[in-house]
Amino acid sequence: MSTTAPSTATRRVLPGFGLTLGVSWFYLTLIVLLPLSALFIKTFTLSWEQFWETVASPRVLAAYRLSFGAAFFAALTNAVFGLLVAWVLVRYRFPGRALVDALVDLPFALPTAVAGLTLTTLYARNGWYGRHLEAFGIQVAFTPLGIGVALTFIGLPFVVRTVQPVLESLDADVEEAAATLGATPWRTFTHILLPSVFPALLSGFTLAFARAIGEYGSVVFISGNMPLKTEIAPLLIITRLEQYDYAGATAIAAVMLAASFALLLAVNLLQRWSHRRLDARPE
């Protein structure tokens, strides 16, 4: 009687491909596709003229520009400083490092409404930060700048936690070898470190950007909600829902969803290209 152990190819922890694929599709359909389909079905109850009048009004266009512009600004800021924070946490050992590492995840745990109230209190004209900035003529609360600050706050962990594992996997000997060959620190960073970290950095930027586009709780207090000035698109959707204009709310949401999908698709294609370029580099 043969006692040969089954091969690794036939030994599986989970059931076969067919069953797991079917369960995956069922779960994604139930959780993602059906709600999104319902959103577009409700939007289709509008005629083309009604749809265009809803999504192309000056107030809605201003909200789109502010939401996407502030989200991009916040994600770009987090890409720069998130990389710096991840670098410090990975490459240096200092007292309080564990505390700093824990603080990075605070925006994940803190309710967004609490974050919005706290930031508004700090950056108001009589707040701890606001009173000093006011002396230089800088107003943060109730301005687009305040929206950018709130979105930067909630997006920082996405960049740090995406880049940190990649930095931990990089061998410090490569940097030492570059320094031995006469490379300056800036050349070492731009030619050795950045190409290796760039795909992860781009992923973190994408996650932070996507998170910021639909953010509501941390922004609604600090923005001031002034139409055509500091009103974000998610607030317009909530306003339409409170007015029982469900088709108008879904129309605004559908445009945001389509624009977000197009931007995320472009970033993912850029990320795939950077991966291929990195893999094609000679060892």
BELSUL-V55779 format. One line per field, one symbol per residue. burial: b if it has 16 or more other C-alpha atoms within 10 Angstrom, else e. A space follows every 50 residues. Layout:
burial->???
This chain:
burial->eeeeeeeeeeeeeeeeeeeeeeeeeeeeeeeeeeeeeebbebbeeeeeee beebbeeebbbbbbebbbbbbbbbbbbbbeebbebbbbbbeeeeeeeeee beebbebeeeebeebbbbbbbbbbbebeebbebbeeeebbbbbbbbbbbb bbbbbbbbbbbbbbebbeeeeeeebeebeeeeeeeeebeeeebebbbbbb bbbbbbbbbbbbbbbbbbbbbbbbbeeebbbbbbbbbeebeeeeebbbbb bbbbebbeebeeebeebbeebeebbeeeeeeee
